[in-house]
Amino acid sequence: MKTPGREERARLNHTPAGGETVARYLITHPKGQQGEDILVEDPDLTLTIQGDWAVLTDPHGPCLVLPAHAGATITRVDDEAEE
């Protein structure tokens, strides 16, 4: 699976037909560190902090786990539902 580039991320809009908000988290790494920016999205996505770990979970369990020492920034960037 290809990670979307910055321009592709800006065009993403996958709001479900029911109009609910899709949880989207943009994970960015500090300059000079390995790792690409990642956009994770799911209507049922939850972010929790467990010890030194950031854990993104959906109804099936953990989807992505990041250690605090990685220095990544996690930003919620979901779109509001259209009325």
C-alpha positions as CSV (number, residue, x, y, z in Angstrom):
1,M,0.0,0.0,0.0
2,K,1.4,3.4,-1.0
3,T,1.4,6.2,1.6
4,P,-0.2,9.3,0.2
5,G,2.0,12.3,-0.5
6,R,1.3,15.7,1.0
7,E,-0.8,16.8,-2.0
8,E,-2.8,13.6,-2.0
9,R,-3.4,13.9,1.8
10,A,-4.9,17.4,1.3
11,R,-7.5,15.9,-1.2
12,L,-8.6,13.0,1.0
13,N,-12.3,13.2,2.0
14,H,-13.8,9.9,2.9
15,T,-16.8,11.0,5.0
16,P,-19.2,8.0,5.1
17,A,-22.6,8.3,3.5
18,G,-24.3,8.7,6.9
19,G,-22.5,12.0,7.5
20,E,-20.5,10.8,10.5
21,T,-17.1,12.2,11.2
22,V,-14.1,10.0,10.2
23,A,-11.3,10.1,12.8
24,R,-8.1,11.0,11.0
25,Y,-4.6,11.2,12.6
26,L,-1.6,12.6,10.8
27,I,1.6,11.2,12.1
28,T,4.7,13.2,11.2
29,H,8.3,12.5,12.0
30,P,11.0,15.1,12.9
31,K,13.2,16.2,10.0
32,G,16.3,14.0,9.7
33,Q,14.6,11.0,11.1
34,Q,13.6,8.0,9.1
35,G,9.9,7.5,8.5
36,E,7.3,9.0,6.1
37,D,4.3,11.0,7.2
38,I,1.3,8.7,7.6
39,L,-2.4,9.4,7.5
40,V,-4.5,6.9,9.5
41,E,-8.3,7.1,9.2
42,D,-11.3,5.1,10.4
43,P,-14.7,6.1,11.7
44,D,-14.0,4.1,14.9
45,L,-10.4,5.0,15.5
46,T,-9.3,5.8,19.0
47,L,-5.9,7.2,20.2
48,T,-4.8,6.3,23.7
49,I,-1.5,6.7,25.6
50,Q,-0.3,3.6,27.4
51,G,2.9,4.2,29.3
52,D,5.5,5.3,26.7
53,W,3.4,4.3,23.8
54,A,0.7,6.0,21.6
55,V,-1.8,3.4,20.5
56,L,-4.3,3.8,17.6
57,T,-7.1,1.2,18.0
58,D,-10.2,0.3,16.0
59,P,-12.9,-2.3,17.0
60,H,-10.6,-5.1,15.9
61,G,-7.7,-4.0,18.2
62,P,-4.5,-2.0,17.9
63,C,-3.8,-0.7,14.3
64,L,-0.6,1.3,14.9
65,V,1.7,1.7,18.0
66,L,4.3,4.4,18.3
67,P,7.0,4.7,21.0
68,A,7.3,8.1,22.7
69,H,11.1,8.1,22.0
70,A,10.4,8.1,18.2
71,G,9.7,11.9,18.5
72,A,6.7,11.6,16.1
73,T,3.9,14.1,16.3
74,I,0.3,12.9,16.1
75,T,-2.3,15.4,15.0
76,R,-6.0,14.8,14.7
77,V,-7.1,16.2,11.3
78,D,-10.6,14.8,10.7
79,D,-13.3,16.6,8.7
80,E,-16.5,17.7,10.3
81,A,-19.7,16.0,8.9
82,E,-21.5,18.0,6.3
83,E,-25.1,19.0,7.1
